């Protein structure tokens, strides 16, 4: 059974900040700094004002929100 694709918008709001999915992806790519991304997982910790990423199931890093 095929399911229809759902258009969705995700926005994280905390304090006086609002960051959407596209911004998080862009920030992670900039923090990583290389082009060899095949897989990107992002974990947001608003209480720390940080996001953590894993590139290609191997390389980790973080950036400030």
Phi, psi and omega per residue, in radians:
X1 nan 2.141 3.134
X2 -1.514 2.489 3.084
X3 -1.916 2.573 3.141
X4 -1.314 2.534 3.100
X5 -1.267 2.379 -3.136
X6 -1.833 2.235 3.024
X7 -1.413 2.143 -3.081
X8 -2.311 2.647 3.051
X9 -2.107 2.293 3.103
X10 -2.081 2.227 3.091
X11 -2.404 2.211 3.102
X12 -1.637 2.162 3.128
X13 -2.075 2.251 3.095
X14 -2.718 2.370 -3.073
X15 0.971 -2.250 3.120
X16 -1.751 0.293 -3.106
X17 -1.903 2.644 3.007
X18 -2.520 2.151 -3.101
X19 -2.295 2.255 3.131
X20 -1.690 3.042 -3.065
X21 -1.029 -0.762 -3.128
X22 -1.098 -0.691 3.114
X23 -1.143 -0.729 3.118
X24 -1.068 -0.766 3.133
X25 -1.099 -0.783 3.123
X26 -1.082 -0.754 3.139
X27 -1.121 -0.690 3.122
X28 -1.159 -0.759 3.116
X29 -1.079 -0.733 3.111
X30 -1.131 -0.711 3.135
X31 -1.152 -0.674 3.132
X32 -1.213 -0.778 3.007
X33 1.425 0.027 3.133
X34 -2.135 2.933 -3.065
X35 -1.770 -0.079 -3.009
X36 -1.473 0.679 -3.102
X37 -1.525 2.083 3.032
X38 -1.873 -0.531 -3.078
X39 -2.441 2.355 -3.117
X40 -2.439 2.081 3.046
X41 -1.962 2.364 -3.136
X42 -2.196 2.318 3.126
X43 -2.123 2.081 -3.051
X44 -1.734 2.296 3.083
X45 -2.135 1.501 -3.080
X46 -1.006 -0.596 -3.114
X47 -1.136 -0.363 3.091
X48 -1.784 -0.111 -3.034
X49 0.989 0.678 -3.126
X50 -2.370 2.763 2.965
X51 -2.265 2.489 3.139
X52 -1.987 2.510 -3.126
X53 -2.293 2.729 3.031
X54 -2.261 2.124 -3.140
X55 -1.811 2.287 3.085
X56 0.921 0.638 3.112
X57 0.996 0.413 -3.028
X58 -2.503 -0.871 -2.984
X59 -1.655 2.256 -3.100
X60 -2.013 2.769 3.091
X61 -3.000 -3.066 3.125
X62 -2.663 2.894 3.083
X63 -2.641 2.706 3.123
X64 -1.365 2.532 3.094
X65 -1.564 nan nan
